[in-house]
Amino acid sequence: MRVLVTGGAGFIGSHYVRTVLTGGYPSLEGAKVTVLDALTYAGNLANLEPVQGGFEFVHGDVCDAALVAEVVAGHDLVVNFAAESHVDRSIDGPSAFVRTNVLGTQTVLQACRDAGVGRVVQVSTDEVYGTVEEGSWNEDAPLQPRSPYSAAKAGGDLLARAYAVTYGLPVSITRCGNNYGPYQYPEKAIPLFVTNLLESGKIPLYGDGLNVRDWVHVDDHCRGIQLVAERGEPGEVYNIAGTAELTNLELVQRILDELGADWSVVERVPDRKGHDRRYSLDDSRLRAMGYAPATSFEEGITETVRWYADNPSWWKPLKGAR
């Protein structure tokens, strides 16, 4: 079995690679793994140090059609994690997001079609559904993205579905809530808040702090992806929900509690443009296949805070380079 992981040096992709290579997915026992990553600011080979030597690494861009075609050939499973994913950056510079998340996805899909790859998973986000005031989005909900990031991810999803319908490519799509866990680049909320506090800094809180996010541990997310890789139907979408819907105020309070800090370290900042109010996923489709999250938010946030406290040598250089 040969597995190609695009974006495999990023936060979520590297967790998937580490899990494959440490026997976390029985169906991939003994698999040969290739990682394709452009090593942009969020791609980091240090994320793969625990399994160094266990995979083949290719430094390259998913928009490079000739390279992608060469790398994809001979693989049985391709999991496309490669993406630009930070909303604030997409607001400041949308073109990079369209390039990677739309053109890059199409390039990977075409290479998979040409090579006759047996299974493909397109990894996406709940943000493509937009905001929901009450209830939860299921997979049949309309796509109503509200940021350049989510619009670009929606474009990639639609291309994946088109390749399944038009060309018969065996590609499935996953959409998850907000991820957290070790090795997450410290521009995202949880590692930003935690590392700022570890450096005696401030926590920046957008607006009134009442925006709601569904938090899923990266290990649960990757287990959901693997289940879809094994049993997902071509052209279908599978939501992967987390274990805690929290307002940003509640999230901040949990992190303050973990680090013994108080609200004097919280700094109110102007709200993000087009800030979605609430995300919520109905993942009944995946649960009917046997999925259930294994990491409670209480357990996961404690573990995550401890990891950043114990690994300043990983995150301090990244914050210094921003």
C-alpha positions as CSV (number, residue, x, y, z in Angstrom):
1,M,0.0,0.0,0.0
2,R,1.4,3.4,-1.0
3,V,0.0,6.6,0.5
4,L,0.6,10.1,-0.6
5,V,-0.1,12.9,1.9
6,T,-0.1,16.4,0.4
7,G,0.5,19.1,2.9
8,G,2.0,16.4,5.1
9,A,4.3,18.7,7.0
10,G,1.5,20.9,8.2
11,F,-0.4,20.6,11.5
12,I,-3.1,18.1,10.5
13,G,-1.3,16.4,7.7
14,S,1.8,15.7,9.9
15,H,-0.5,14.2,12.6
16,Y,-2.0,11.9,10.0
17,V,1.5,10.8,8.8
18,R,2.8,10.2,12.3
19,T,-0.2,8.1,13.1
20,V,0.1,6.0,9.9
21,L,3.8,5.4,10.6
22,T,3.3,4.4,14.3
23,G,0.6,1.9,13.6
24,G,-2.4,4.0,14.4
25,Y,-4.5,2.8,11.4
26,P,-4.5,-1.0,11.1
27,S,-5.5,-1.0,7.5
28,L,-2.4,1.0,6.6
29,E,0.0,-1.3,8.6
30,G,3.3,-1.4,6.6
31,A,2.2,1.3,4.2
32,K,4.9,3.3,2.3
33,V,4.2,7.0,2.8
34,T,5.2,9.9,0.6
35,V,4.8,13.5,1.9
36,L,4.5,16.3,-0.6
37,D,4.8,19.8,0.9
38,A,5.9,23.2,-0.3
39,L,7.2,24.1,3.2
40,T,5.5,27.5,3.3
41,Y,5.5,29.3,6.6
42,A,3.1,26.7,8.2
43,G,4.9,23.6,6.8
44,N,7.6,22.4,9.1
45,L,9.7,19.2,8.8
46,A,10.1,19.4,12.6
47,N,6.5,18.2,12.8
48,L,7.7,14.9,11.3
49,E,10.8,14.4,13.4
50,P,9.2,11.6,15.5
51,V,8.9,9.5,12.4
52,Q,12.0,10.8,10.5
53,G,13.3,8.2,8.1
54,G,9.9,6.4,7.8
55,F,8.7,8.3,4.8
56,E,9.8,9.8,1.5
57,F,9.7,13.6,1.3
58,V,9.2,15.6,-1.8
59,H,9.5,19.4,-1.6
60,G,7.1,20.9,-4.0
61,D,3.9,22.8,-4.8
62,V,0.6,21.2,-5.4
63,C,0.1,23.7,-8.3
64,D,3.1,22.3,-10.1
65,A,1.3,19.9,-12.5
66,A,4.3,18.1,-13.8
67,L,5.7,17.4,-10.4
68,V,2.4,16.4,-8.9
69,A,1.7,14.0,-11.8
70,E,5.2,12.4,-11.2
71,V,4.7,12.1,-7.4
72,V,1.1,10.8,-7.6
73,A,1.9,7.9,-10.0
74,G,2.0,4.6,-8.2
75,H,0.1,5.6,-5.1
76,D,-3.0,3.7,-3.9
77,L,-4.4,6.4,-1.6
78,V,-4.0,10.2,-1.8
79,V,-5.1,12.4,1.1
80,N,-5.1,16.1,0.1
81,F,-4.4,18.3,3.2
82,A,-2.5,20.9,1.2
83,A,-4.2,24.3,1.8
84,E,-3.8,27.8,2.9
85,S,-6.0,27.9,5.9
86,H,-5.8,31.1,8.0
87,V,-8.8,33.4,7.6
88,D,-7.0,36.6,8.6
89,R,-4.3,36.0,6.0
90,S,-7.0,35.3,3.3
91,I,-8.6,38.7,4.0
92,D,-5.3,40.4,3.5
93,G,-4.2,38.3,0.5
94,P,-6.9,36.2,-1.2
95,S,-5.0,35.2,-4.3
96,A,-2.7,32.7,-2.6
97,F,-5.8,31.0,-1.2
98,V,-7.4,30.7,-4.5
99,R,-4.2,29.4,-6.1
100,T,-3.6,26.6,-3.5
101,N,-7.1,25.7,-2.5
102,V,-8.7,25.8,-5.9
103,L,-6.0,25.4,-8.6
104,G,-3.9,23.1,-6.3
105,T,-6.8,20.9,-5.6
106,Q,-7.7,20.6,-9.3
107,T,-4.1,19.7,-10.1
108,V,-4.1,16.9,-7.5
109,L,-7.4,15.6,-8.7
110,Q,-6.3,15.6,-12.3
111,A,-3.1,13.8,-11.4
112,C,-5.1,11.2,-9.4
113,R,-7.4,10.7,-12.4
114,D,-4.6,10.3,-14.8
115,A,-2.7,7.8,-12.6
116,G,-5.8,5.8,-11.7
117,V,-5.5,6.3,-8.0
118,G,-7.8,3.9,-6.1
119,R,-8.9,6.3,-3.3
120,V,-8.7,10.0,-2.8
121,V,-9.8,12.2,0.2
122,Q,-10.2,15.9,-0.1
123,V,-9.8,17.5,3.4
124,S,-12.0,20.5,3.9
125,T,-13.7,22.7,6.6
126,D,-17.0,23.5,8.2
127,E,-16.5,27.1,7.2
128,V,-17.7,26.4,3.6
129,Y,-21.3,26.3,5.1
130,G,-21.0,29.8,6.6
131,T,-22.6,30.8,9.8
132,V,-25.6,29.1,11.4
133,E,-27.7,30.7,14.1
134,E,-29.2,27.5,15.5
135,G,-29.1,23.8,14.8
136,S,-26.3,22.2,12.9
137,W,-25.3,21.9,9.2
138,N,-25.5,18.5,7.7
139,E,-23.8,17.5,4.5
140,D,-26.7,18.6,2.3
141,A,-26.6,22.2,3.5
142,P,-25.9,24.9,1.0
143,L,-22.4,26.3,0.7
144,Q,-22.4,29.9,1.8
145,P,-18.8,30.8,2.5
146,R,-18.1,34.3,3.9
147,S,-14.3,34.6,3.7
148,P,-11.8,34.2,0.9
149,Y,-10.4,31.2,2.7
150,S,-13.7,29.4,3.0
151,A,-14.8,30.4,-0.5
152,A,-11.5,28.9,-1.9
153,K,-12.1,25.7,0.1
154,A,-15.7,25.5,-1.2
155,G,-14.3,25.8,-4.7
156,G,-11.9,22.9,-4.1
157,D,-14.8,20.8,-2.7
158,L,-16.9,21.4,-5.8
159,L,-14.1,20.4,-8.0
160,A,-13.7,17.2,-6.1
161,R,-17.4,16.4,-6.5
162,A,-17.2,17.2,-10.2
163,Y,-14.3,14.8,-10.6
164,A,-16.3,12.1,-8.9
165,V,-19.4,12.7,-11.0
166,T,-17.8,13.5,-14.4
167,Y,-14.8,11.3,-14.4
168,G,-15.6,8.6,-11.8
169,L,-12.7,9.6,-9.6
170,P,-13.1,7.8,-6.2
171,V,-12.8,11.0,-4.2
172,S,-14.6,11.7,-0.9
173,I,-14.7,15.0,1.0
174,T,-14.4,15.6,4.7
175,R,-15.4,18.8,6.5
176,C,-14.4,19.4,10.1
177,G,-14.7,21.9,12.9
178,N,-11.8,23.9,14.5
179,N,-8.8,21.7,15.1
180,Y,-6.5,21.9,18.1
181,G,-3.6,19.8,19.5
182,P,0.2,19.6,19.4
183,Y,2.3,21.0,16.5
184,Q,-0.4,23.6,15.5
185,Y,1.2,26.8,14.0
186,P,1.0,29.6,16.6
187,E,-1.1,32.0,14.6
188,K,-4.2,29.9,15.3
189,A,-6.3,30.7,18.4
190,I,-5.4,28.1,20.9
191,P,-1.6,27.9,20.3
192,L,-1.5,31.7,20.0
193,F,-3.3,32.2,23.3
194,V,-1.3,29.6,25.1
195,T,2.1,30.7,23.8
196,N,1.4,34.3,24.5
197,L,0.6,33.5,28.1
198,L,3.7,31.3,28.4
199,E,5.7,34.4,27.3
200,S,3.8,36.7,29.7
201,G,1.9,38.3,26.9
202,K,-1.7,39.2,26.1
203,I,-4.6,37.2,24.7
204,P,-6.2,39.1,21.8
205,L,-10.0,38.6,21.8
206,Y,-12.1,39.6,18.8
207,G,-15.2,41.8,19.3
208,D,-17.6,40.7,22.0
209,G,-16.1,37.2,22.2
210,L,-19.4,35.5,21.6
211,N,-18.5,33.8,18.3
212,V,-19.0,30.0,18.7
213,R,-16.7,27.3,17.3
214,D,-16.9,23.5,17.4
215,W,-13.5,22.2,18.7
216,V,-12.2,18.8,17.5
217,H,-8.9,17.3,18.6
218,V,-6.6,16.7,15.6
219,D,-6.4,13.0,16.4
220,D,-10.2,12.6,16.2
221,H,-10.2,14.5,13.0
222,C,-7.6,12.3,11.4
223,R,-9.4,9.1,12.6
224,G,-12.5,10.4,10.8
225,I,-10.5,11.1,7.7
226,Q,-9.1,7.6,7.8
227,L,-12.5,6.1,8.2
228,V,-13.6,8.0,5.1
229,A,-10.5,6.8,3.2
230,E,-11.5,3.2,4.0
231,R,-15.3,3.3,3.6
232,G,-16.4,6.6,2.1
233,E,-18.4,6.8,-1.0
234,P,-17.1,8.6,-4.1
235,G,-18.6,12.1,-4.4
236,E,-20.0,12.1,-0.9
237,V,-19.2,14.6,1.9
238,Y,-18.6,13.6,5.5
239,N,-18.8,16.0,8.4
240,I,-16.4,15.5,11.4
241,A,-17.7,17.3,14.5
242,G,-15.9,17.9,17.7
243,T,-16.8,17.5,21.4
244,A,-17.3,21.1,22.5
245,E,-19.1,24.1,21.0
246,L,-17.6,27.1,22.9
247,T,-17.9,30.8,22.6
248,N,-14.5,32.5,22.4
249,L,-15.1,33.8,25.9
250,E,-15.5,30.3,27.1
251,L,-12.4,29.2,25.3
252,V,-10.3,31.9,26.8
253,Q,-11.6,31.1,30.3
254,R,-10.5,27.4,29.8
255,I,-7.0,28.5,28.8
256,L,-6.8,31.0,31.6
257,D,-7.7,28.3,34.0
258,E,-5.1,25.9,32.6
259,L,-2.3,28.4,33.1
260,G,-3.6,30.0,36.3
261,A,-4.1,33.4,34.7
262,D,-6.9,36.0,35.0
263,W,-8.8,38.3,32.7
264,S,-6.3,41.1,33.1
265,V,-4.2,39.5,30.4
266,V,-7.0,39.6,27.8
267,E,-6.9,42.4,25.3
268,R,-10.0,43.3,23.3
269,V,-9.3,43.9,19.6
270,P,-11.5,45.0,16.7
271,D,-13.6,42.2,15.3
272,R,-12.5,40.4,12.1
273,K,-14.2,41.5,8.8
274,G,-17.1,39.2,8.0
275,H,-16.6,37.2,11.2
276,D,-18.9,34.1,11.2
277,R,-20.9,34.0,14.3
278,R,-21.3,30.3,14.8
279,Y,-20.3,27.0,13.3
280,S,-21.9,23.7,14.1
281,L,-21.8,20.3,12.3
282,D,-24.2,17.3,12.3
283,D,-21.9,14.3,11.7
284,S,-24.6,11.6,11.9
285,R,-23.4,10.3,8.5
286,L,-19.9,9.5,9.8
287,R,-21.2,8.3,13.2
288,A,-23.4,5.8,11.4
289,M,-20.1,4.3,9.9
290,G,-18.8,3.8,13.5
291,Y,-17.0,7.1,14.1
292,A,-17.0,8.8,17.6
293,P,-14.6,11.3,19.0
294,A,-12.3,9.8,21.6
295,T,-10.8,13.0,23.1
296,S,-12.9,15.2,25.4
297,F,-12.2,18.9,25.2
298,E,-11.3,18.9,28.9
299,E,-8.7,16.2,28.3
300,G,-7.5,17.6,25.0
301,I,-7.0,21.1,26.1
302,T,-5.0,20.1,29.2
303,E,-2.8,17.8,27.0
304,T,-2.3,20.6,24.4
305,V,-1.4,23.3,26.9
306,R,1.1,20.9,28.5
307,W,2.6,20.1,25.1
308,Y,3.3,23.8,24.3
309,A,4.7,24.4,27.8
310,D,7.0,21.5,27.3
311,N,8.1,22.3,23.8
312,P,9.2,26.0,23.6
313,S,12.0,24.9,21.2
314,W,9.4,24.0,18.6
315,W,7.2,27.2,18.8
316,K,9.5,30.0,19.8
317,P,11.4,30.1,16.5
318,L,8.1,30.1,14.6
319,K,6.8,33.1,16.6
320,G,10.0,34.9,16.0
321,A,9.8,34.4,12.3
322,R,6.3,35.8,11.9
